[in-house]
Amino acid sequence: MTNTSKPLAAPAHVSAIAPYQAGKPIEELAREFGLDPAGIVKLASNENPLGMPQSARAAMLAAAESLARYPDPNGFDLKAALAARYEVPMNWITLGNGSNDILEIAALALLEPGTSAVYAQHSFAVYRLATQARGARHIVVPAKDYGHDLNAMFDAIADDTRLLFIANPNNPTGTFVPGELVAAFLERVHAAHGDRVTVVLDEAYNEYLEPQFRFDSTALVRRYPNLIVSRTFSKAYGLAGLRVGFAVAQPTLTDLLNRVRQPFNVNTLAQAAAVAALGDAAYLEQAYTSNKAGKAQLCEAFDRLKLRYVPSYGNFVLVHVGDAPRINLALLKRGVIVRPVAGDGLPEWLRVSIGLPQENARFIDALTAILSE
Ligand SMILES: Cc1ncc(COP(=O)(O)O)c(C=O)c1O
């Protein structure tokens, strides 16, 4: 047979994409180092260490009866529950296969070659991926104190800018922009650019905010037709493996998002579990309380070890360790998985997700031992 192979004719902007680096799965580490998976602690993907809510498990088991059928393409029950919770009409809500899907749907709806997206240095990696996948230009705005510099982001908006991402709190740095600054920024963007620039306010870690920092982003959606607020069930609601997130935006924008999403992008089990989790105030409270205690546990240890860290508003802490590749490898050998963040422009740092007290202690003990070697 003659070899007629030609180079794959992928667009250059696709070939140029550096794939997303996920946290290392427990089973992979167990295979690599011959470790017992049961003894491995994973603090690498900002997951909820409490395990999924029992209420969601029960709802999922009941929903399993109907798995021979396609999911509800419009996610009626989940949208109804979200509409009631956030006091918006159902046609203001878009469901996503995780909030990652929402970010990509927004890019698909609004970006194309010849346009650009603005986002901050050291912000969530998917903003870059979603922008590049559309063949759009990215405008990366230098971070200020590891967080978003909204004035610089405003100044960076170009004539071809269609999308601007804000992660609040931000991943991987854990920084937070107060509500009044977000509101002032949205006012400025809308006054200068009208609906030409859509802002995605990505609030994946919102539920971990202390009460004094919470603000009503849905009220901002009511005011600004160019705003998408994105949330997820992956973090405080404990459903990362099911993949469900949502966006709240005015109907014109929501209609656009719905045109480009997959018809059945949120599966039956995820829809049922999310409705149950949304109503499970006790689980959410426990997730918040456990996270707050775990954050204090980690930060006390970092203080003791004289390590710099960025004060975090999420369920993880970014800590400066210097030789991050060496420390990370030594942690892996001790069965502790955290997240190197060199790919986010932070080569001397590690991001540690907040676990249960005993998981945090395993990490702290391992780190203490490594630093004293
Ligand atoms: C800032 C931010 N946004 C969105 C996501 C996407 O999460 P998911 O797709 O699980 O909702 C993450 C996940 O780590 C994140 O950190």
The ligand as an SDF file (V2000), in Angstrom:
LIG
                    3D

 16 16  0  0  0  0  0  0  0  0999 V2000
  -12.2340   29.7080   37.9020 C   0  0  0  0  0  0  0  0  0  0  0  0
  -12.8180   28.4330   37.4000 C   0  0  0  0  0  0  0  0  0  0  0  0
  -13.8260   28.4930   36.5410 N   0  0  0  0  0  0  0  0  0  0  0  0
  -14.3950   27.3880   36.0510 C   0  0  0  0  0  0  0  0  0  0  0  0
  -13.9500   26.1330   36.4070 C   0  0  0  0  0  0  0  0  0  0  0  0
  -14.5780   24.9630   35.7490 C   0  0  0  0  0  0  0  0  0  0  0  0
  -15.1280   24.0590   36.6350 O   0  0  0  0  0  0  0  0  0  0  0  0
  -16.2760   23.0850   36.1780 P   0  0  0  0  0  0  0  0  0  0  0  0
  -16.1840   22.8900   34.7040 O   0  0  0  0  0  0  0  0  0  0  0  0
  -16.0080   21.8290   36.9250 O   0  0  0  0  0  0  0  0  0  0  0  0
  -17.5560   23.7540   36.5720 O   0  0  0  0  0  0  0  0  0  0  0  0
  -12.9010   26.0030   37.3100 C   0  0  0  0  0  0  0  0  0  0  0  0
  -12.3840   24.6810   37.6850 C   0  0  0  0  0  0  0  0  0  0  0  0
  -11.3860   24.4750   38.2960 O   0  0  0  0  0  0  0  0  0  0  0  0
  -12.3150   27.1930   37.8100 C   0  0  0  0  0  0  0  0  0  0  0  0
  -11.2880   27.1350   38.6640 O   0  0  0  0  0  0  0  0  0  0  0  0
  1  2  1  0
  2  3  1  0
  2 15  2  0
  3  4  2  0
  4  5  1  0
  5  6  1  0
  5 12  2  0
  6  7  1  0
  7  8  1  0
  8  9  2  0
  8 10  1  0
  8 11  1  0
 12 13  1  0
 12 15  1  0
 13 14  2  0
 15 16  1  0
M  END
$$$$
